[in-house]
Amino acid sequence: IHIRPPFRVVWSRAVGGLMEFPAVVDSDVAFVANYHASVRAYSMRNGKPVWRRDLGGIMAASPAIVGEDVVVHAMNGHVYVLDRHSGRIRWSYRTGAPIESSPLVLNGVDYFGDWSGTVWALDLKTRRPRWTYRSGAKITSSASFSGGAIFIGDYGGRVLALNPHNGGLRWSGSVNGRV
């Protein structure tokens, strides 16, 4: 693929508020979440809205596409699972603390942290946590996966490496500042 200037705007669309995190694109549809907790789907072909779901409150995380679902985290402490075609809320789970961490979904499990300092492994099939890990410090970062471990940082200035199956701490390291 040879991509070089001049570039041109194919389409653009207002999303109704600050988009702090990137959109997610799958099957020619862009899924975006704005600061006002409005989740929207747009056609990548022409920018036309496919659907919109206003969840109320504040949101500061990217969505994730998992099969027929869109998984979103909100600052009201809820994980919402929406129908990817209509935006209808299929179900939600309340953690009790604001969630600023974008979803990392592996094998049907959503890994994320919340402001209480809890790392969650939420099973999307059973709709229950498989495990939780208490870091002891606020978490706003998103989780990542590599080499068989879940990695996430906290406001205590640590990066944690957790076992994805049981939440056991493999190791932690200091980064001399908030993550």
Secondary structure as UniProt FT lines:
FT   STRAND          24..26
FT   TURN            27..28
FT   STRAND          29..33
FT   TURN            35..36
FT   STRAND          38..43
FT   TURN            44..46
FT   STRAND          49..54
FT   STRAND          64..66
FT   TURN            67..68
FT   STRAND          69..73
FT   TURN            75..76
FT   STRAND          78..83
FT   TURN            84..86
FT   STRAND          89..94
FT   STRAND          104..106
FT   TURN            107..108
FT   STRAND          109..113
FT   TURN            115..116
FT   STRAND          118..123
FT   TURN            124..127
FT   STRAND          128..134
FT   STRAND          144..146
FT   TURN            147..148
FT   STRAND          149..153
FT   TURN            155..156
FT   STRAND          158..162
FT   TURN            164..166
FT   STRAND          169..174
//
